[in-house]
Structures are given as structure tokens and as C-alpha cells.
Amino acid sequence: MRKYHRALGLYGIIYSKNKGLVVIKKNRGPYVNRLDLPGGSLEDGEELSAAIKREINEETGLVVLQSRQIGITSFKYPWDYLKFHFNQHIAVFYDIQKYSGNIEKIPLQFPGQDSLGSIFMPLEKLNETNSSPLVLKAKDYLQNNKRFDESDTVLLRWNVLNSESF
């Protein structure tokens, strides 16, 4: 029987038809050297709505004014971490409907910060070789009239990148 490391995070879909999807440049974890959605883990006792606002602000500099939770799913894939050989990343997705500010190309760096910066990326430039599975789920959501597919994604292979691809 496989034993999975489990991670829970909240992630925001921030999209502009003219500019694209806001993505971060990931600097650690299974999505290192890929584009990922802004978001992350809850702090002790933190409410979901507060966590998504905090994470987006920390990783992008944007201030969330209005958001809507759109679904929860998980991503399962092989990944060697601690004593585990498999990971199950449980993700709560939010559609960020209103925000203020400008994205910071380089966010404040502090222990635990896993963003090297944020950018708007056109959907057609996001693919399996440069993006996390979360970004691909967000792309699917945006291309399917904002219908969120809550089915789990199971990847038989997952390649953790050792060098930058963006």
C-alpha cells in the first residue's frame, strides 16, 4: 500500500483577458523551477478567506478585494520527500474577482517564502513542461467557461526540475 505525504493549500486564480493568468516562479517543493498559482498553506488557526488574501499578497503584492471559492481537488504524483515516495497535494481554489495594486516582480523574501516573483502569463504559453498541475487546472477552468473540474489528477510520473525552465 502506498503511503502519501499530504499537503493542503489555498490558491488564487487571477486572470485578465489582456494580460493572462497571474503565476509565480516557484523556488522550492515539487513545483520548483515551474510556474505555479499564488497561494499556500494555512497558518495556525487561520480562516480560509484570510489565508488566501495573505498568501496572494505575500507572493504577488496584490490585495484581494473579492474572491469566491470554486472547488477543491487533489493532485497525486510520485515525489521523494522525507520518508515518502508519493505526494497528495490537496488544493482549495479561489476565483479572485477583484483586487488592487500591481504585481511585484520580486516579493519580500522571508523564511518560508517560495515565490521568486509573479508575472501575468498568456494561457497559450502555459503547458506541462513549464507549469504546475495547479496552473493547468486553472487554465482548464478559464477555458471551460469557469466550470471547475473537481476530479483528482493522478500523474504516474512527475519530474522535479533541477534548472530553471521559465
Helices and strands as residue ranges (DSSP letters): E 4-13, E 15-16, E 20-26, E 35-36, E 39-40, H 48-60, E 63-81, E 84-100, E 115-121, G 123-125, H 133-143, E 153-154
